[in-house]
Amino acid sequence: MKRKDEEHKSLFRGKSMTGPFHTVTYAIEKIFEDLHKNTLVGIGKWGADTLKSALDDSRKMLSDREMSIETYDSIKYHYEQIEYPLKELQKFFAGEPSDIGSYQAAMVYGDALQGCFSE
């Protein structure tokens, strides 16, 4: 059992799970940059899409390790807290109908998203 565990670990040694999140801070900055201008110039959409890609990449890395978001309650909790505001911001930036009715409301969603990613 120990040998099998060590073999599994060796497959992923040097492949950090934090890699997908290296652009999170910058992406969140770009979301707020668009929101503060009260005009959608596209950088906020890029930020929201980048955050979604980071989550998808992280989910894939867990899957490659034969795990999932549900493997750890703390990861599952944070993903659940991130998914809704991120989805709504993506729709807002894309000009699609969303629960966000104004730039001020979008700032609240952005704040929630930033707090969840910080956790």
C-alpha positions in Angstrom: 0.0 0.0 0.0 2.8 2.4 0.9 4.6 1.6 -2.4 1.5 2.3 -4.4 0.9 5.5 -2.6 4.5 6.6 -3.2 4.2 5.7 -6.9 1.0 7.8 -7.2 2.7 10.8 -5.4 5.8 10.6 -7.7 3.5 11.0 -10.7 2.7 14.5 -9.5 5.8 15.6 -7.7 6.8 19.0 -8.9 3.3 19.8 -10.3 1.9 22.4 -7.9 -1.8 22.6 -7.4 -1.4 26.4 -7.1 -0.4 26.9 -10.7 -3.8 27.7 -12.1 -4.2 30.5 -9.6 -1.2 32.6 -10.4 -3.2 35.1 -12.3 -6.1 35.4 -9.9 -5.1 38.7 -8.3 -4.5 40.4 -11.7 -7.8 39.1 -13.1 -9.7 40.5 -10.1 -7.9 43.8 -10.5 -9.1 43.9 -14.2 -12.7 43.1 -13.2 -12.7 46.1 -10.8 -11.0 48.3 -13.4 -13.9 47.7 -15.8 -16.5 48.2 -13.1 -14.9 51.5 -11.8 -15.1 53.0 -15.3 -18.8 52.2 -15.6 -18.1 51.1 -19.1 -17.4 47.6 -20.3 -14.2 47.7 -22.3 -13.6 44.0 -22.2 -10.9 43.6 -19.6 -13.4 42.7 -16.9 -14.7 39.9 -19.1 -11.2 38.7 -19.6 -10.7 38.7 -15.8 -13.9 36.7 -15.2 -13.1 34.2 -17.9 -9.5 33.9 -16.5 -10.9 33.1 -13.1 -13.3 30.5 -14.6 -10.3 28.9 -16.4 -8.3 28.8 -13.2 -11.1 26.9 -11.5 -11.6 24.5 -14.4 -7.8 23.9 -14.5 -7.7 23.2 -10.8 -10.7 20.8 -11.1 -8.8 19.0 -13.9 -5.7 18.8 -11.8 -7.7 17.2 -9.0 -9.3 14.8 -11.5 -5.8 13.8 -12.8 -5.0 12.9 -9.2 -8.1 10.8 -9.0 -9.8 13.3 -6.7 -12.6 15.9 -7.1 -13.8 19.1 -5.6 -15.9 17.0 -3.3 -12.8 15.2 -1.9 -12.2 18.0 0.6 -15.0 19.9 2.3 -13.1 23.1 2.5 -12.4 23.1 -1.3 -16.0 22.2 -2.1 -17.2 25.0 0.2 -15.0 27.7 -1.5 -15.9 26.5 -5.0 -19.6 26.8 -4.2 -19.1 30.3 -2.8 -17.2 31.3 -5.9 -19.4 29.8 -8.6 -22.4 32.0 -8.3 -20.9 35.5 -8.2 -18.4 34.4 -11.0 -21.2 33.1 -13.2 -23.2 36.3 -12.7 -20.2 38.5 -13.4 -19.5 36.6 -16.6 -23.0 37.1 -17.8 -22.9 40.8 -16.8 -19.7 41.4 -18.7 -21.0 39.5 -21.7 -24.1 41.7 -21.8 -26.4 38.8 -21.0 -29.3 38.9 -18.6 -28.0 38.4 -15.0 -29.0 39.0 -11.4 -26.7 42.0 -11.5 -28.7 45.1 -12.2 -26.1 47.9 -12.0 -22.4 48.6 -11.8 -22.8 49.2 -8.1 -24.3 45.7 -7.7 -21.5 44.3 -9.8 -19.0 45.8 -7.4 -20.7 43.8 -4.6 -20.4 40.6 -6.6 -16.8 41.5 -7.3 -16.1 42.0 -3.6 -17.7 38.7 -2.8 -15.6 37.0 -5.4 -12.4 38.6 -4.2 -13.1 37.5 -0.7 -13.8 34.0 -1.7 -10.6 33.7 -3.7 -8.7 35.2 -0.8 -9.9 32.4 1.4 
